[in-house]
Amino acid sequence: MDFGSPQVLTASLSTLAKTTKGSDILRIAAEIRALKATGRPLCNLTIGDFDSAQFSIPEPWRAGIGQALAAGRTNYPPPDGVLALRQAVCHLYARELGLDYPVESVVVASGARPLLYGVYRCLLDPGDVVIYPVPSWNNGYYAQLVGARAVELAAGRSENFFPLPEALDEHLGVARLVALNSPLNPTGTVISPDVLAALCERVVSENERRQRKGQKSLWLCYDQVYWQLTFGAARHVTPTALVPEVARYTVMVDAASKSYAATGLRVGWAVMPPVLAERMANILGHVGAWAPHAEQVALASFLADEGAQARYRDGMVAAVRQRLDGLANGFHALQAQGLPVEVIDPQGAIYLSVRIGKAGASNESIRKSLLEEAGFAVVPFQAFGQRGDTGWFRLSVGAVSVAEIAAAFPRLRELLVSWRGQEPPP
């Protein structure tokens, strides 16, 4: 079939279609598939997903989906989600997080992505300002999709990769949205209660000022999709528990994707003021971003079973922690040998932050060397908006076994030893 000249066809596309980039992570994934096809040993720490051979979804949910399909739950679900699931989310948050949301606050969609897009679409007009830290996941793309003006706040190791509250001060007066995520993708770090509380207090104070002047509100989007996966001394906190007054300006986004190793089942939810929930359901309904009916019905039953949920979460946390600890311990051993690495101990999510140094080398050249010479596949923080070659990489453990991690370190050590004398100064 002849489609004519690609250049001519491209010229006829919208500006958005011509300028929106694809995912850097998916580009890296294509390289990994090619390397795997050669049969060489590979430790794939790139994709923020789960291999079902390593992590399975909760068995009660799996069985419940089959039962729901057999019962004919194959039609359209309600646009804001099945009532039983929305109620189960309210009960889950009351039981686990101490939050009292009405069912009218809950919107269910096909994973967290449509909900995050819905936040941007509902709250931002073209030219409006959104503030978010870098590195972080996908905020730049969502800003581009709605024509918002992005204000990126660089956050580094010393801040645990979260912006200090005072870093927002010069921008709050013009912003319409602050976007945060904890535990954070890509770093796996968890925001401290003091930092989050100070950020929320600023949002409340700014809105009090705006109300006196009749101006539009400043909103907070809090992505907590990894909240059930925290480790050690790290504890998840929520804006509305720390500063209840911020609830009227806050959307919290969540999903079953990560906590239950169910990225392909596409069930997510968000809680927010009911007046916003109604409008978000309207917008997402026009693009058909509903979670599958049977999955919603079955998940409602699973979330309502406190014992089954606790048992699954305990096993999930232990399995993720075992892999993260294996990586962290391996990098600590390399660092003790004087090799040019730095690692942040596990705090949350399925990610570990590691810094790998080589004099004069870009993150991309280090990444390629790790992949091609050591079969060690990682993602540089540039894929998450960070500027400059800092040497920081995201390592994701959802698709690897403990044995694969252990087997990778001799190869990695051999490569790093060959770099001796090439690491950058401290």
C-alpha positions as CSV (number, residue, x, y, z in Angstrom):
1,M,0.0,0.0,0.0
2,D,1.4,3.4,-1.0
3,F,1.1,6.1,1.7
4,G,3.1,8.6,-0.2
5,S,5.9,10.7,1.1
6,P,6.5,10.5,4.9
7,Q,7.8,14.0,4.9
8,V,4.7,15.4,3.2
9,L,2.4,13.4,5.6
10,T,4.4,14.5,8.6
11,A,4.1,18.2,7.6
12,S,0.3,17.8,7.7
13,L,0.2,16.6,11.3
14,S,-0.6,18.7,14.3
15,T,2.2,20.5,16.2
16,L,1.5,18.3,19.2
17,A,1.9,15.1,17.1
18,K,5.1,16.3,15.5
19,T,6.8,17.4,18.7
20,T,5.8,14.8,21.3
21,K,8.6,12.4,21.9
22,G,8.3,8.8,22.6
23,S,9.5,7.2,25.8
24,D,13.3,6.9,26.3
25,I,12.7,3.9,28.4
26,L,11.0,2.1,25.5
27,R,13.9,3.0,23.2
28,I,16.3,1.4,25.7
29,A,14.0,-1.6,25.9
30,A,14.4,-2.2,22.2
31,E,18.2,-2.4,22.7
32,I,17.7,-4.9,25.5
33,R,15.5,-7.1,23.4
34,A,18.2,-7.2,20.7
35,L,20.9,-8.1,23.2
36,K,18.7,-10.8,24.8
37,A,18.3,-12.4,21.4
38,T,22.0,-13.0,21.3
39,G,21.8,-15.2,24.4
40,R,24.3,-13.2,26.4
41,P,23.7,-12.9,30.2
42,L,21.6,-9.9,31.0
43,C,20.3,-8.3,34.2
44,N,17.4,-6.1,33.0
45,L,16.9,-3.4,35.6
46,T,15.2,-0.9,33.2
47,I,11.5,-1.4,33.0
48,G,9.1,-0.2,35.7
49,D,7.0,-3.3,35.3
50,F,6.7,-6.8,36.6
51,D,7.6,-10.2,35.1
52,S,4.8,-12.5,36.1
53,A,7.4,-15.3,36.6
54,Q,8.8,-13.2,39.5
55,F,5.7,-11.4,40.8
56,S,2.1,-12.6,40.4
57,I,-1.1,-10.7,41.0
58,P,-3.1,-11.6,44.2
59,E,-4.8,-15.0,43.6
60,P,-8.2,-13.8,45.1
61,W,-8.2,-11.0,42.5
62,R,-7.3,-13.4,39.7
63,A,-10.1,-15.8,40.7
64,G,-12.5,-12.9,41.1
65,I,-11.9,-11.7,37.6
66,G,-12.9,-15.1,36.2
67,Q,-16.0,-15.1,38.3
68,A,-17.0,-11.6,37.2
69,L,-16.5,-12.5,33.6
70,A,-18.6,-15.6,34.0
71,A,-21.3,-13.5,35.6
72,G,-21.4,-11.3,32.5
73,R,-19.5,-8.2,33.7
74,T,-18.3,-7.5,30.2
75,N,-20.3,-4.3,29.6
76,Y,-19.4,-0.6,30.1
77,P,-18.7,0.3,33.8
78,P,-20.0,3.5,35.2
79,P,-17.9,6.5,34.0
80,D,-16.6,7.2,37.5
81,G,-16.1,3.5,38.4
82,V,-18.0,0.6,39.9
83,L,-19.6,1.7,43.1
84,A,-18.3,-1.2,45.1
85,L,-14.7,-0.4,44.1
86,R,-15.1,3.3,44.9
87,Q,-16.5,2.3,48.4
88,A,-13.6,-0.2,48.8
89,V,-11.1,2.6,48.1
90,C,-12.7,4.8,50.8
91,H,-12.6,1.9,53.3
92,L,-8.9,1.1,52.4
93,Y,-7.9,4.8,52.9
94,A,-9.8,5.0,56.2
95,R,-8.3,1.7,57.4
96,E,-4.7,2.2,56.2
97,L,-4.1,5.9,55.9
98,G,-6.6,7.4,58.4
99,L,-8.4,9.4,55.7
100,D,-12.1,10.0,55.6
101,Y,-13.1,10.5,51.9
102,P,-16.7,10.2,50.7
103,V,-17.4,7.9,47.8
104,E,-18.3,11.0,45.7
105,S,-14.6,11.9,45.8
106,V,-13.4,8.7,44.0
107,V,-12.8,8.4,40.3
108,V,-11.7,5.0,38.8
109,A,-9.9,4.8,35.5
110,S,-7.7,2.5,33.5
111,G,-4.6,3.0,35.6
112,A,-2.9,6.0,37.0
113,R,-1.9,7.5,33.7
114,P,-5.4,8.7,32.5
115,L,-6.0,10.1,36.0
116,L,-2.7,12.1,35.9
117,Y,-3.6,13.4,32.5
118,G,-7.1,14.2,33.8
119,V,-5.6,16.3,36.6
120,Y,-3.6,18.3,34.1
121,R,-6.5,18.6,31.7
122,C,-9.0,19.6,34.4
123,L,-6.9,22.1,36.2
124,L,-4.6,23.7,33.6
125,D,-5.4,25.9,30.6
126,P,-2.7,26.6,27.9
127,G,0.0,28.8,29.4
128,D,-0.8,28.0,33.0
129,V,2.2,27.1,35.2
130,V,2.8,23.6,36.7
131,I,5.7,23.1,39.2
132,Y,7.3,19.7,39.6
133,P,10.7,18.3,40.6
134,V,13.2,16.6,38.4
135,P,13.9,13.8,38.1
136,S,10.3,12.7,38.1
137,W,8.1,10.6,35.8
138,N,6.2,12.0,32.8
139,N,5.3,15.5,34.1
140,G,7.0,17.2,31.2
141,Y,4.9,15.1,28.7
142,Y,1.7,15.9,30.4
143,A,2.5,19.6,30.5
144,Q,3.2,19.5,26.8
145,L,-0.1,17.7,26.1
146,V,-2.2,20.4,27.7
147,G,0.0,23.4,26.7
148,A,1.0,24.2,30.2
149,R,4.2,26.1,31.1
150,A,6.5,23.8,33.1
151,V,8.7,25.0,36.0
152,E,11.1,22.3,36.8
153,L,12.8,22.3,40.2
154,A,16.1,20.4,40.2
155,A,16.4,18.2,43.3
156,G,19.5,16.1,44.1
157,R,20.9,13.6,46.5
158,S,21.2,16.1,49.4
159,E,17.5,16.7,49.3
160,N,16.6,13.1,48.9
161,F,15.5,14.1,45.4
162,F,12.5,16.2,46.6
163,P,12.4,20.0,46.3
164,L,12.9,22.0,49.5
165,P,9.7,23.9,50.4
166,E,11.5,27.3,50.0
167,A,12.4,26.4,46.4
168,L,8.7,26.8,45.5
169,D,8.3,30.2,47.0
170,E,9.2,32.3,44.0
171,H,6.8,30.3,41.8
172,L,3.7,29.8,44.0
173,G,2.2,33.2,43.1
174,V,1.9,32.3,39.5
175,A,1.4,28.5,39.6
176,R,-1.8,26.6,39.2
177,L,-0.5,23.1,40.0
178,V,2.2,21.5,42.1
179,A,2.9,17.8,41.1
180,L,4.6,15.5,43.6
181,N,5.2,11.7,43.7
182,S,6.2,9.7,46.7
183,P,7.7,7.1,46.8
184,L,9.4,8.7,43.9
185,N,9.8,7.3,40.4
186,P,12.7,7.1,39.4
187,T,14.7,7.4,42.7
188,G,12.8,5.1,45.0
189,T,13.1,7.8,47.7
190,V,10.3,8.8,50.1
191,I,9.4,12.4,51.0
192,S,9.8,13.3,54.7
193,P,6.7,14.4,56.7
194,D,8.3,17.8,57.5
195,V,9.0,18.6,53.9
196,L,5.6,17.5,52.7
197,A,3.8,19.4,55.6
198,A,5.7,22.6,54.8
199,L,4.8,22.3,51.1
200,C,1.1,21.7,52.0
201,E,1.1,24.7,54.3
202,R,2.4,26.9,51.5
203,V,-0.4,25.7,49.2
204,V,-3.0,26.5,51.9
205,S,-1.5,29.9,52.6
206,E,-1.3,30.8,48.9
207,N,-4.9,29.9,48.4
208,E,-6.0,32.0,51.3
209,R,-4.3,34.9,49.6
210,R,-5.9,34.1,46.3
211,Q,-9.4,33.8,47.8
212,R,-9.1,37.3,49.2
213,K,-8.3,38.5,45.6
214,G,-10.8,36.3,43.8
215,Q,-8.1,34.4,41.9
216,K,-8.1,30.8,40.8
217,S,-6.8,28.2,43.3
218,L,-3.4,26.5,43.4
219,W,-3.8,22.7,43.3
220,L,-1.6,19.9,44.5
221,C,-1.4,16.5,42.7
222,Y,0.1,13.8,44.9
223,D,0.9,10.6,43.0
224,Q,1.1,7.8,45.6
225,V,1.0,4.8,43.4
226,Y,3.8,3.1,45.3
227,W,2.7,3.9,48.8
228,Q,2.3,0.3,49.9
229,L,5.9,-0.4,49.0
230,T,8.1,1.2,51.7
231,F,11.1,-0.2,53.5
232,G,13.1,0.2,56.7
233,A,12.5,3.4,58.5
234,A,10.8,5.1,55.6
235,R,7.1,5.8,56.1
236,H,4.5,6.9,53.6
237,V,2.6,10.1,54.5
238,T,-0.2,11.9,52.7
239,P,-0.9,15.7,52.3
240,T,-4.4,15.5,53.8
241,A,-3.3,13.6,56.9
242,L,-0.5,16.1,57.6
243,V,-2.4,19.3,56.7
244,P,-6.2,18.6,56.6
245,E,-6.9,22.1,55.2
246,V,-5.1,21.2,51.9
247,A,-7.8,18.5,51.1
248,R,-9.9,21.0,49.2
249,Y,-7.0,21.7,46.8
250,T,-5.5,18.2,46.5
251,V,-5.9,15.2,44.1
252,M,-4.2,12.0,45.2
253,V,-3.6,9.4,42.5
254,D,-3.2,5.7,43.1
255,A,-3.5,2.4,41.3
256,A,-3.4,-1.4,41.7
257,S,-0.6,-1.5,39.1
258,K,2.5,-1.5,41.4
259,S,1.3,-2.7,44.8
260,Y,-0.3,-5.8,43.3
261,A,2.0,-6.4,40.3
262,A,-0.9,-5.8,38.0
263,T,0.3,-3.2,35.5
264,G,-1.6,-4.9,32.6
265,L,-4.9,-5.1,34.4
266,R,-5.3,-1.3,34.2
267,V,-7.2,-0.3,37.4
268,G,-6.4,3.0,39.0
269,W,-8.2,5.6,41.1
270,A,-7.9,9.1,42.5
271,V,-9.5,10.9,45.4
272,M,-10.3,14.6,45.2
273,P,-13.1,17.2,46.0
274,P,-16.4,15.8,44.7
275,V,-16.9,18.8,42.4
276,L,-13.7,18.0,40.6
277,A,-14.4,14.3,40.6
278,E,-17.6,14.8,38.6
279,R,-15.8,16.9,35.9
280,M,-12.8,14.5,35.7
281,A,-15.2,11.6,35.1
282,N,-16.8,13.6,32.3
283,I,-13.5,14.3,30.5
284,L,-12.1,10.8,30.9
285,G,-15.5,9.3,29.8
286,H,-15.1,11.0,26.4
287,V,-11.8,9.1,25.7
288,G,-13.1,5.8,27.2
289,A,-10.5,5.6,29.9
290,W,-12.5,3.2,32.0
291,A,-11.0,0.3,33.9
292,P,-12.4,-3.1,32.7
293,H,-15.6,-3.9,34.4
294,A,-14.7,-7.4,35.6
295,E,-11.3,-6.2,37.0
296,Q,-13.1,-3.5,39.0
297,V,-15.7,-5.9,40.5
298,A,-13.0,-8.4,41.5
299,L,-10.7,-5.8,42.9
300,A,-13.4,-4.4,45.1
301,S,-13.8,-7.8,46.7
302,F,-10.1,-8.2,47.2
303,L,-9.6,-4.8,48.8
304,A,-12.5,-5.5,51.2
305,D,-10.8,-8.6,52.4
306,E,-8.3,-7.1,54.9
307,G,-6.6,-10.4,55.7
308,A,-6.0,-11.4,52.1
309,Q,-4.7,-8.0,51.2
310,A,-2.3,-7.9,54.2
311,R,-0.9,-11.4,53.4
312,Y,-0.3,-10.4,49.8
313,R,1.3,-7.1,50.7
314,D,3.6,-8.7,53.2
315,G,4.9,-11.2,50.6
316,M,5.2,-8.5,47.9
317,V,7.1,-6.1,50.2
318,A,9.5,-8.9,51.2
319,A,10.1,-10.0,47.6
320,V,10.8,-6.5,46.4
321,R,13.0,-5.7,49.4
322,Q,15.0,-8.8,48.9
323,R,15.9,-7.7,45.4
324,L,16.6,-4.1,46.3
325,D,18.8,-5.2,49.2
326,G,20.7,-7.5,46.9
327,L,21.5,-4.6,44.6
328,A,22.3,-2.2,47.5
329,N,24.6,-4.6,49.2
330,G,26.3,-5.3,46.0
331,F,27.0,-1.7,45.3
332,H,28.1,-1.1,48.9
333,A,30.7,-3.8,48.4
334,L,31.9,-2.3,45.2
335,Q,32.2,1.1,46.9
336,A,34.1,-0.4,49.8
337,Q,36.6,-1.7,47.2
338,G,37.2,1.9,46.0
339,L,35.2,1.6,42.8
340,P,33.3,4.7,41.6
341,V,29.8,4.0,42.7
342,E,27.3,5.4,45.2
343,V,24.0,3.9,46.2
344,I,21.0,5.1,48.2
345,D,19.6,2.4,50.5
346,P,16.0,1.2,49.7
347,Q,13.3,3.5,50.9
348,G,10.3,2.7,48.7
349,A,8.8,1.6,45.3
350,I,10.6,-0.9,43.1
351,Y,13.6,1.3,42.3
352,L,17.1,2.0,43.6
353,S,19.2,5.0,42.8
354,V,22.8,4.4,41.9
355,R,25.6,6.8,40.8
356,I,28.3,5.4,38.6
357,G,31.3,7.6,37.7
358,K,33.7,7.6,34.8
359,A,35.8,10.6,33.9
360,G,34.6,12.4,30.7
361,A,31.8,10.0,30.1
362,S,28.1,11.0,29.6
363,N,25.3,9.1,31.3
364,E,24.4,7.7,27.9
365,S,27.9,6.3,27.2
366,I,28.1,4.8,30.7
367,R,24.7,3.2,30.2
368,K,25.7,1.7,26.9
369,S,29.0,0.4,28.3
370,L,27.2,-1.2,31.3
371,L,24.7,-2.9,28.9
372,E,27.1,-4.0,26.2
373,E,30.1,-5.0,28.3
374,A,28.5,-6.2,31.5
375,G,24.9,-7.1,30.6
376,F,23.8,-4.6,33.2
377,A,20.8,-2.7,31.9
378,V,19.8,0.6,33.7
379,V,18.1,3.9,32.9
380,P,19.7,7.3,33.3
381,F,18.0,10.0,35.2
382,Q,17.8,12.1,32.0
383,A,14.9,9.9,30.9
384,F,13.1,11.5,33.8
385,G,13.9,15.1,33.0
386,Q,17.1,15.6,34.9
387,R,19.6,17.9,33.1
388,G,23.3,17.2,32.8
389,D,25.4,14.1,33.3
390,T,25.3,13.5,37.0
391,G,26.0,9.7,36.8
392,W,22.7,8.8,38.5
393,F,20.7,5.8,37.2
394,R,17.4,4.1,38.0
395,L,17.5,0.4,38.7
396,S,14.1,-1.4,38.7
397,V,13.7,-4.8,40.2
398,G,10.2,-5.9,38.9
399,A,11.5,-8.1,36.2
400,V,14.6,-9.8,37.7
401,S,15.3,-12.7,40.0
402,V,17.6,-12.6,43.1
403,A,19.9,-15.0,41.2
404,E,20.1,-12.8,38.2
405,I,21.1,-9.8,40.4
406,A,23.8,-11.9,42.2
407,A,25.2,-13.2,38.8
408,A,25.5,-9.6,37.5
409,F,27.9,-8.3,40.0
410,P,31.0,-10.2,39.0
411,R,30.5,-8.8,35.4
412,L,29.9,-5.3,36.7
413,R,32.9,-5.4,39.0
414,E,35.2,-6.5,36.2
415,L,34.0,-3.6,34.1
416,L,34.4,-1.0,36.8
417,V,37.9,-2.3,37.7
418,S,38.8,-1.7,34.0
419,W,37.8,1.9,34.5
420,R,40.2,2.6,37.4
421,G,41.7,6.0,37.1
422,Q,38.8,7.1,34.9
423,E,36.4,8.1,37.6
424,P,35.5,11.8,38.0
425,P,36.9,13.7,41.1
426,P,34.6,13.7,44.1
